[in-house]
Amino acid sequence: MTEHTANMDITKKNQKYYFNILALDRSRSTISDIVISQKAGAISLGEVARVISPMGNEKLYLKRDVKCTCGAKVKECEFWREIFYKADHVNTYFKTYLNASYSLCDSSKTIRHSKIVRSYISDNELMGVLVLRDFNEWSSSVKRALKTKSEGQFRQIFKDRKFWKSSIRLSMRRFYVFRVVDYTLTNLRLARELSNYSNRVIIDKSRDFDMFDSFSKNSKDTLTSKKHIIRGNRIMAAEKNMDFWELNHPLSRFLAWMIKFALKVQ
């Protein structure tokens, strides 16, 4: 572990934890969510914020006949059904965790959601996880999305008024200089949010995931499936080789060093 996980008693039997992932989009946060959950014996939930508090056109997604990765429809899923029976999804979701005996892993990524998580969950059960992806790999993923998913096209700015600022930001990513600036500033903002967690981990290489093995013996997961992902990259990463996770670009390596030094995470 790091010196900043000292408040977490990982030897305490039946202790549960809430792992909250912070990351820039296209940083493999869902893969991280799944791998952490497998190692820590937690329930993998993907982007929780887009399920319990969707914004703009995101609200239309859940009006469809959506299925959870467990195979059941959302309103029949053993994890989500009780939450969707209530009008206030946010409060119901966090009460579900507070009343449960199992750990959860949330890859919503955003600072806005992180602040909500910190307001509901006690510091001793909460771990912030910052996932850093190599700049070249992230940049290539952004460029692919521009070409294949219409992400960042100018007309997208007017499709969802709630996200017009984000749409402009995505559109500007077609320029290399802006990708450098966006990558750097956003990760620094995420690191600043991570500083609010007493227990925090930074993942910038494959072996960093091994630290979550320490939590597995403490989980009391009573659900039959450990993946209940509705939003996010819904890939099944059980056989995914994690050896790809290294920071090779000088910008990424310097940024990781600077963040670790500032937060004193070894």
Secondary structure, 3 states (H helix, E strand, C coil): CCHHHCCCCCCCCCCCCEEEEEECCCCCHHHHHHHHHHHHCCEECCCCHHHHCCCCCHHHHCCCCCECCCCCEHHHCCCCHHHHCCCCHHHHHHHHHHHCCCCEEEEEECHHHHHHHHHHCCHHHEEEEEECCCHHHHHHHHHHHHHHCCCCCHHHHHCCHHHHHHHHHHHHCCCHHHHHHHHHHHHHHHHHHHCCCCCEEEECCHHHHHHHHHHHHHCCCCCCCCECCCCCCCCCCCCCCHHHCCCCCHHHHHHHHHHHHHHCCC
